[in-house]
Amino acid sequence: MQQEMHFARNDLIQVGRQARKTLRVLPESGDHKARLQKVVVGDDRGVVSCFGVNKHQVSTAFSTPAHGKQISSVQLGAAHKGTSTGSGGSSKLGDKVFVACGQSISGLTRKGKEFFSMDTNMSQTITAIYVEDVDIWAAADHLMTHYSDGADKHFYMCTDRINDLLCERILSESFNDTVLACQDRCVRFVSGSELLYETALDGPPMVLDKMPKLPATARTDPAARPRDKQIVYGTGNGLVGLLTASNMEVRKEWLVPNEAAAQQGGVNCLALCDLADSGYVDLLVGRDDGSVEVYGVDDREGPRLMCRKQLGESVQSIDHGFVTQPDKREIVLGTYSGKLIALSQRPVPTAFSTAEAPSDAHREADAELNAQRISNLTSELGVLAEQVEQRKQQYAQLSHDLVAVVPAQVKVNDKLLLRPEQHAYTLSIETAEPLEMLLLQSDCPLEIDDVDTSLSLTTLTPLTPSAPMSVASGHGPGNRAPVRDKDGNAVLATCRLLAPSNRVEIKLMCQEGQRGTLNVFVMPSTLPKACQLVSYAVKPLSLHQRLPSLSEADVAGRPMNSLTLTGSFTVVDVHAWLSACLPDMPDRVQTDEATFCFESSISRCLLVCQYSDGQCVCRSESLLTLSTLKEFISKQATDAGSKYNVSIAVNKESVNYVLDLLHPQLERQLELSRKMKLLEALKELKQHNGGQDSQPDLAFLSSDYADMLANADQIAADYKMQPRQIGFYYGFIVDLYIAVQRNRGDISCSLDSPGVVELRKALDNYSIDLVKALFAPRQ
């Protein structure tokens, strides 16, 4: 059984910005006297560098000239025969380094000499490669291509972007099959150019790795076969899981859920090894919120968290090896800003260590190393100061005390991720330099919430409407008419950082039915001052999340309404119209017919869109969703000059079905008020029976009350969000009522209509039977 682990952080060196999976630890050389391993890394300048640690000092083994394009993938070549438990379960790794840059792939020896170069026929940037012997598999956008001896051998076109790939011998031990992690929440297994099978996941897979076979983790599953292959995946919404693939099927094994989905980020990188030589597999996980996790994997008990460490910026690459000490395997990380970090299982007496003070046995040697290191750093700072002064003089000659004449490049690592359980988006902004300020501007209503007050201070600029606007007083944002100023701004906000940080997260609440643009102006604390604009489209159905394809059995039993659009348009036209309304749509459609499925994060209703040339059919239980689609697609088709006919077929049972879906969620939110009142009384009782510090005797409490006390913090956190959550549900019900009435012919139905006013009163004293009665057709 694995034990809890503790790690000391050692910052090794700083390079340029890193993309995902651009760091590898080279295998040990044949010289047993030099067991320490070197680290090879690629950055955004197109430079591939190799570093090693010698006598507690980081030295550069080689550094290639800059290509001018970002290194997008760094991998080690593999030979088929042999296995290695220390390399994460992949085939025996060679000492050749393969690098993807733009549309080219090159090979380097461990001394930095280029022995191989190939310009591929890909039009997009290569994002992932896998190398074995003379075969190279490369992925770029939707396309995977297999090259053998530099010539095209196979290719496969996916329906969505490929995030990662690896190869495994699934059908036969004589040739490789390809495993693709695709943005549409599927992992696909491809043999040659043909799809073997695919499996749907609960999030978009971002990274794949092979599960090594160690004696202590021999599989005990009677269904497992010797030739079964195990593959670990990490998703963009923070999940980590295991798949078992055979020549006939793929099975889902264990799953590590994202325990705090609102706080933890997506998985950027994975590695598997035996850190402590215990015979058990350790799973290393690097996330885009800066956290690093170590899980002990045991088939009998499943993964168990052994350590979690926060680095403060997104982890782009992760590997393992003997880098700074020869007797303990370490975790080696690369961050977005270019930091190379080693996490050691015990404090290491090095001058570059930021861990605890060294032990007494190493104090004298460490003092000498520190003095030497300080001397070296002082010399380096003197050289840098001279270089800065020269650059300042050059800049002054060019600018003549005017504005900046040289455009500063501000590269931003940004994500806008939907949090379905909160009906909100998380905006993460990261730069290589410390951030100074963010400016947010939007022409559609957004609510800013949950900014870390220790890092930033958010101020909202009050808007002066260009003309008097009637703002309906309702329960949620869905009932509120947006206020805009004379320039069309609905939101203007400033986020100033109080402490230096390269990364900030902001939670944004939005409402469906509105379309616009969110502009984020990113200002790092650099000179000359520069600003980078990052824009996001706010779509009418922005709170829908995309699902893998559904079968008719998944839809059966649901009362589906249908929206039918026919006319003189192509499948490409419809795809563009739907992409403007729904999130996570692929850039282009690959076939003559397409089907995409979504789920509403508010009502949990499905939306199935099937379209081809001249026809589009969208089905959903929610009449509100179809009405929104009809409004926006009709406008786009009219603007494009397309002739079309549109109609909605209503299932009479759909309204009550949707209200029944919302009922448990509303009941849970209303129950929180009762629990909070009870908690106050229970806390008083706990205080009376033993105080805060001692253990009170509460055995007389029922199990329900005991659970409430145990989960008091979570209940309080949920109660804090209750008004907003109820507002979303009430707003959805009101908007659904208006959509239903308009579909019945009452075109003038609005927020001020008598029926809406009566519905609001019923929601204030919520009863599902009364709400259903108000939705019933009037005689």
N, C-alpha and C positions, 0 to 999 in steps of 0.2 A: 504494500500500500504506500502511495506517495505521501510525503509529508509537506506541511506548509513551507513555502519558500520566502526568502527575503533577499532583495537585490540592492546593490549599491550602484549608483549612476556614475559613469565616467564619460565625460564629453571628450571625444578624441580629436576631431578636426572639423573645420567648416569648409564646405564646397558650395557649388551653385545650387539652385533650386532643383528639386528632384521630382520626377514623375513616379507613379506607382511601379513597384517591382523593378527598380533599377539599381539594386545593391545585392551583391553575392559575396559570400566568404569562400575563398579559394580552398580546395582540398589541401591536406597536408602534403608537403613535399617528401621526397624519399629520404631526406636527411633527418635522422632521428634526433640530432642535436638541436635542430631548429624546428621544434614542434609548433611554435606559434604560427598562426595562419594569417594570410593577408586578406584585405578587403578590397574589392573592386566596385566602383560606383560610377554612374553616369549622371550628368547634370544638364540643365537647360541651355548651356552654352555649346553643347555637343562635345564636351570634354569627358574622356574616360580616364579615371585616375585609379591607381592602386596604392594602398597604404599598408604599412606594417608597423609593429611596435618592437623596437629594439632598445634594450636597456632603459625601459620605461619612457622612451621618447618615440613620438610618432614620426615616421619617415616616409617619404614618397618613393615607391618602387618605380613607377612610371606614370606619365601623364601624356595623353595624346593631344595633338593640335585640335583646336576648336573647329567643329564642323559648321557652326552657325545655326544648327537646328537642334532641338531638344532631343536628348537620348530618351527613347520611349520604352525600351525594354533591355534588360541585361540578363542573360542566362548562361549557364555552363553547359558545354557539350556533354552528352551522355553516351556511353557504350552499352549495348544491349546486355551482354553477359555479365553476371555478377550483381550482387545487391550490397547495399551499405546502410546499416541501421543508423549511422550518424549523419546522414545527409537528408533526412526527412522522408525516407522511404522511396526516393526515386532510384532509377537505375544508377549503377556505379558512375560517379561523375568524373569526367576528365579534367585536365587543367587548361582547357581551351575556353576562352570567353567569347560569347557571341553577342553582338550589340545591334539593336535596331534603331535607326535614325532616319526619320522621314520615310522614304520608300526604299531605303537601302538596308542591307544586312552585311555586317563585316565580322571577321573572326580575328581574335588577338591571342597570342601566346601569353603565358604568365609573366613574361618579361616585357610585354607591350608591343611586340612586333606583329604587324598585320600580315596574316598568311592567307586570308580569304576575303573577298569582297564581291557582292552581288547587288545589282540594281534590279529590283523586282518590277513586274508589270502592273503593280497596284497603283491606283490613282489617289488613294487616301493614305494617311499616315499609319504606319504599322504600329499597333498597340500591344501586341503580344506575340511571342515566338516560343517555339519548343524545338530543340535540336537533339538528334540521336544519330550517331555515325555520320553518313553523308546525306541524311534527310533533314529538312527544315520545314516546319509548319509555321505559317505566319497568318495573323488575323489583322484585318484593317476594316473598320466600320462593319458592314454586313458580310464581308467576304472572308472565307478561310481558304488558303491555298497551300498545297503540299508540293514542295520542291525536292527532287532527288538528283543529286550531282549537279545542281544548278538549273535543272530543267523542270518545267511544270509537269506534275504527275496527276494531281487531283485538285478539285476545288469544290466548295459548297457555299451556296448563298443562303444566309439566314434571313428571316423576316424582320429581325431587329438587330441592333448593334451588338457585336461580340465584345464582352468585357475581358475575358480571359480564356485560355485554352491550355490543355495538356494532352498527352498521348498515353494510352494504355493498351495492352494486348488483351482484348476482350473476346473477340471471336476466335482467334487463333494465336498461339505463341509465336508464329512465324512472321506476323506483320502487326503494325500498330493501327489502332483505331483512335479517333480524335474525340475529345470531350470538350464541348463548348459551353461557356457560361454566357447566356444571352440576357439582354436588358428586359425582355418580355417575360421575366420570371420563370424561365425554363432552362434546364440543363439538357443539351442535346448530345447524343452519341452518334457519331458519324463513322461509317466504314467506307474508305475511299471517297467517293462523291455521293454516297447514298446514306440517307438517314436510317439508323437502326431503330431508335426509339427516343423518346424525350420524356422528361418528368417535370411537373410543375412544382414550384416552390412558393413559400409565403412572402418572398421578396425577390428583387432582382439580384441574381448571383453576380458578385464582383470578382471573386478570386477562387481558384481551385488548387488543391494539392493532394498528393497521394498519401494514404495511410501506410506507414511502415509496418513490417511484421517483426515483432519482438517476442521472445519466448514467454514473457510474463503476460502478454496480451493475446495469447493464442485464442482463437475464436471458439466459443463454446456453443454457438448457435447451431442446433442440429440441421437447420435449413441451409447453412453455409456450405459451399462447395470449394474444393481446393483452388479452382481456377477463378473464383469470384474475386473481383477487384474492388477495393474500398477507396472512396474519394471523399475528401472533406471539402466543404464549400462555405463561403461567407457571403452574406448578402448586404445590399445597400441600406437596409433598415435594421442591421445589427444582429441578425441571426447567424448561428453557426451550426451546421449539421453534417451528417454522414450518409453517403449513398453507397449501396453495394450493387455492383453491376455484374451481370453474367451475360452469356451469349443469347439469352432469351428475354431477360427483363432487368429492370432496375428497382431496387427496394430502398425505401427510406428507413434508416436506423434511428439513432438518437438525434436529438435536437437541443442545442443550448439556446434558450430564448434570451432576448434582450430584456434583462430584468428591470431596467429603468429606461423604457423606450424614449421618454421625454428628455433624458439627460445624455444617454450614451449614443455615440455616432455609429455610422456604418462601418463595415469591415473593409479595410483597404488591403490587408496582406495577412498571410498565414504561413506558418512553418511548423513542422512536426519533427521531434527528435527525442532523445533520452538525455535530459539535462544532467541528471544526477547518476547516470549509469546504474539505474535501479532495475532495468528490465521492463519498465513501463514507458508508454508513449506520453510525452508532454506536448500539448497543443499550445502554440504561441499565436496570439491574436493581436494585430495592430489596427486601431480604429482611427477614423478621421477626426475625432474629437480630442485626440492626443493620449488616449488611454491604451495601455499595454496590459494584456491579461495572459496568465499562464494557467492552463487547465491540465489536470491529470486525467488521462483517459484509461478507463478500465471497462472492458466489455461486460463485466458482471455488474458494475455499478453505474456506468456511464461517466461522462465528464464531471469533474469536480474542480471548482475554482480554487487555486492555490495561491495566487498572488494577483494584485491589480495595482498598477502604478500609472500616475498621470504625468505626462511630459509637457503639456501646455501647448503643443501644436501637433498637427495631424501626422500620423506615422504612415509613411509612404511605402517603406520596405522593411522586411524583418528576416533575419537569418540567424545562424548560431555557429559557434566554433570556439577554438582556443586562440583568442586574439591578444589579450593582455596578460594572461596567465596560463601556464602549460598544464595545470592540474585540474582546472575546473572549466567546464563548458559554459560559455557566456551567450547572452542574447545580444545581437548586433542590430541596430536600428538606423534607419535614415528618415529624416523628417522633411517636411515640405521646404523649409528654409535652407536645407542643406547641411544640417547638423548630423554628424556620425556619432552615435552614442552606444556605449557598451554597458550592459547591465550584468554585473558580476554577482555571483552567489555569496560573496563575502567581500568586505572592504579590501581594496587593493592599495598598497602603499605607492602611489604614483603621484607625480607632481600635477597631473592634469585631472586628478580625481576631485569630484565635488561631494564625495560621500563622507562618512564619519572620519574622525581622526584616526591615523594608523595605530597599530598596537605598539606597545613599548619596545618590542624586539626590533621593530623597523623604524623607530623614531629617529635615530641618528642618520641612517641612510636616507630617510625621507627628507630630513632637513637639508642634507647636501643636495638632493635632487631638486628640492624647492628653490634653493639658492641658484642652482644652475638654470632652472627653468625661468626664474625671474630675470636673470641676466639676459637670456635669449629673448624673452618677451620685450625687455627694455630696448634691445637693439632693433627688434622688428618694429616697435612703435616709433622709433626714431626715423626709420626708413619710410614708414607709412606717413608720418607727419610731413616729411619732405615731398612725398608724392602728392599729398593733399594740397600743399601750398602751391605746387606747380600747376595742378589742375585749376585751382582758384584763379591764378594769374591768367591762364589760358581762357577761362570762362569770362573774366572781367574784360579781356581784350575783345571778345566776341559780342558781349551784351551791351557794353558801354553804359552800365547802370540802368538798363531798361529791363523789360521782362525777359524771362528765360528764352534763349534762342535755340537751345538744344532740347528737344522733346524727351522728357524723362519716361522711361519704360516702367510702368507699375503693373506687375503681373499679380493677378488675383486668383486665388483658389476659392471658388464660391460654389455653394449648393443651396437650392431651395427645395426642401424635402417635406412632403405631406406627412403629418402625424394624425392618422385617421381617428385614433382614440380620443384626441383632443379637438378634432375638427379645426385644425390649425396647421400652419406651415412653420418650419424652422429655417430661418435664413442664417447660414454660416458664411462668414467672410474671413479670409486668411491671406496675409501677405508675408513675404520674407522679412520685411522691415516692420518695426513696431507701428501699430496703428495710432493715429492721432484723432481722427474724426470720421464719422459716417454721416452722410446726408441722405435722407429718404424722401422721395417725392413720388406721388401716385395720383392718377386722375380717376381712380375708383376707390370706394371706401375700404379702408383697412384699419385694424386696431392693433397697436403695438403693445405687447405684453411680455413679461418675464425676461427683461434684460438684467444681466448680472450686475447688481448695483455696486459690487466691489470693483468692477472693471469699467463701468460706463455710467453716464448720466444722460438720460434721454429727455429732451424737451420737445414739445409739440408746439408748432407755430399756430396761433389762432387764425382761422380763416375768416375773411370778410366776404360774405356772399356778394356776387355781382348783382343780384336782385333778390328781393324778399322771397323766401321759399317756405312752404308749409312743411313742417317736419312732424310726421305722425308720431304720437307717443305710443310706443308699443313695448312688447316684452324683449325683443331682440333686434339685431341689426337688420334682419330680413324685413322688418316693418318700418324701417327708417328711410326717408328720402335723403339721398346724399347731398351734402352741402359742398359746393365748390366755389372758389374765388373767381375773380374776373379772368384769371389766366388758366382756369380749368383744373386747378389743383384741388384734390379732395383730401390729401394728406401731405403735410410738410413736417419733417422731424429731423432733429439733430442728435446724434449719439456721440458724445465726447468721452474718451477713455480717461479715467482718473489715474490709472497705473499702466505702465508699459505692458503691452500684450500684442502678440501677432495674430490673435484669433478672437473673434467675438461671435456670439450667437444671439439672435433675436427671434422671438416668437411672434408671428403675424396671424391675426384672426381676419378672415375674409368671409364674404357672403356670396352665395351663388346667385346667378342672374345678372351680374355686373361684369362688364368687359373693359379692360384697360391695360395700363402698363405701369409697372413698378420700376423706378429708376433709383439705383443706389450709387452715390458718389463716394468713392473710397479714397481717403487721404492719409497716406502714411507720413510719419514724422521724418521726412527726408528733405534735403536741400539740393537743388532748388525745389520749391513747393510744386507738387504735381497732384493730379487727381485722375482717377480711372473710373469711367462710367460702366456699370454693370446693369443690364436691363432684363426684366422678366415680364412675360405676358401673363396677365391675370385673366383667366378664361371663364366663360359663363358657368361651366360645370367643374370648377376648380376643386371642389371637395369630393370628386369621384376618383377612385383609385383603380388602375387597370388590373385585370385578372387574367390568368391564363385562359385558354379557350375552354368553353363550357360545352357539355353535351346536352342533348335534348332532355336526358334524364335529370340533369341538374336544374333545368327550367320547368320541368313537368310539375304540375300542382300549384304553380304560381299564376295568379290571374294577370296575364300580361296584356297591357294596351299596346297598340302598334301604330307607329308613324310611317306612312308610305310616301315616298317621294319618287316621282317618275318624270322623265323629260329628256331633253337633248343635251346630256352632259356625259362625261366620261368618268371612269373609276378614279382617275387622278383628280378630277374636279371635286368629287365627293370627299375624297381623302383630305384635300386641302380644307374644305368646309368643316369637316368633323375635327380636324387638327386645331382649328381656330376656336373650337368649343370645348374640347376635352384634353386633359393633360396626358403625358406619357405616350403620345402617338408617335410611331416611327416617322422618320423624315420622308420616306417614300414608300409606296406600296409596290410589292414585287410581283403580284399575280393579277389576273383579270378579275378575280373575285377576292374579297377580303371580309374577314369577320373579326371584330374586336369586342371584348367584354369588359364591363366596368361594374363597380359597386359603390353606392353612395355611402360616405362615412357617417352621414347623419341618420338616414332611414334604413340603411342596409338593403335597399332595393337594388336589383340588378338592372343593367342596361346592356343589351346585345345589339350591335350594329352590324348589319350584313349589307354589302353593296357591290355593285358591278356597273358596267356601262349602262346608263339610262335608268337605273333603279337603285333605290336605297330603302331598306326596311329597318327601323329601329324599334325594339320592343323593351318595355319596362312596366313594372307594376305602378310606378309613380307617374301619374298624369302631369305633375309639375315638371318633371325632367323632360318629358316629351314636348310639352308646351314651350319650354325654354329652347330646346333644340329646334323646334319648328320656327320660332321667332328669328333666331340668329341664322339658321341655314337659309331661310327664305330671303333674308336681307342680303346675304352673300351671293345667292344665286341671282337675285335681281340685279345687284351691282355688276355681276359678271356677264349680264345679258343673256342668261340661259332661260329657255322656256321650260316651265315645270308645272306639275300638278302636285299638291300636297294635301294629305288627309290624315285624320287620326281616328282609329277604331277603338272605342272605349269598352273595356270590360267592366260591367257594373259592380263586380265584387272587388275591384282593385282598391277602391278608396278605403273600405273597411279593413282590407288586408294590410294596407300601409299603416293605418292607425293602430292596428294590432301589433305591428312591428315596433312602432314607437312607444307603445304603452309600457313595456317592461323598463325601458330606459327612463321614461318620465317617472315611473313609480320609484325607481332607484334614486333619482335625484330628489324627489319629494321626501323619501325616507331619510335622506341625510339630515334634514331639519329635525326630525324626531330623534335621530341618534345623537346629534349635537346637544340637544336639551338633556337627554339621558346621560351623556358623558359628563356634563357639568356636575350632575348629582352623583354619579359614580366616582368622580375624582374627589369630591368632598368626603364620600364614604371611605375611600382609600386613605385619604389624609387622616381621617378620624380614627382609623383602625391601625395605623402604624407609621404615618408620615411618609415623606418622600424618600428618605434614606434607608429606612428599614423595610423589611418584607412584611406587609400586612397580611393578616389571615382573612382571605376572601373566599374560602372554600364554600361558604353558604351561597355564593352567587351562582346563577344559572350559567350554562355554557355560553349562551348568547351574550350575556352581559360580560362574562370573562373575555370573550373574543373581542368585544367592543373596546374594553380597556387595553387589551394587547395591541389592537390596531388603531389606537387613538390618534397617532400622528397622521396615518394615512386618511382616516376619516376627516380630520381637520383640513388636510390638504385638498381633499375632494370637495369639502363644503366651501372652501374658498373659491373654487371654480364653479360652484353650483349656479349662481345667477346667470353666468355666461352660458353654461350648458343648457339650462332651461330656456334661456333666450333663443338659442339656436333651434330647439325643438318647437317652441311656441311659434317662432317666426316661420319655420317650415310648414307647420299646420295652417297658419294663416295664408301663406302663399299658395299652399295646395288648395285651400278653399276657394281662393280667387281664380285659380286655374280651372277648377271644376266648374264654377259658375260661368265663367267665360266660355268654356266648351259647351255648356248647356244653352248658350245664346245670350247670356247677360253680359254683353261686351262692356258695359259701364261699371261693372263690379270693381271696386277699389278699396283702399284702406279705410275710407270714410263711409262705406256702404253700411246700411243697418245690419245686414247679416254678419259682416265682419265685426262690428261693434258687439253684437250679441255673442259671437264666438269668443271674443276676448274675455267677456264676463264669465263664460263657461270655463275658460282656461284658468282664470283666477281661482275658481273653486273646482279644480279639475275632477271631471268624471268622464270616463271614456264613453259611457252610454249616452250622456248628454251631448258630447262632441259628435258622436256618430249620428245622433238624431238631427243635429244641425246640418250635417252633410247630406242627409237624405233629400231626394227631390221633393220640392213643394208641390202640393196638389193644387 
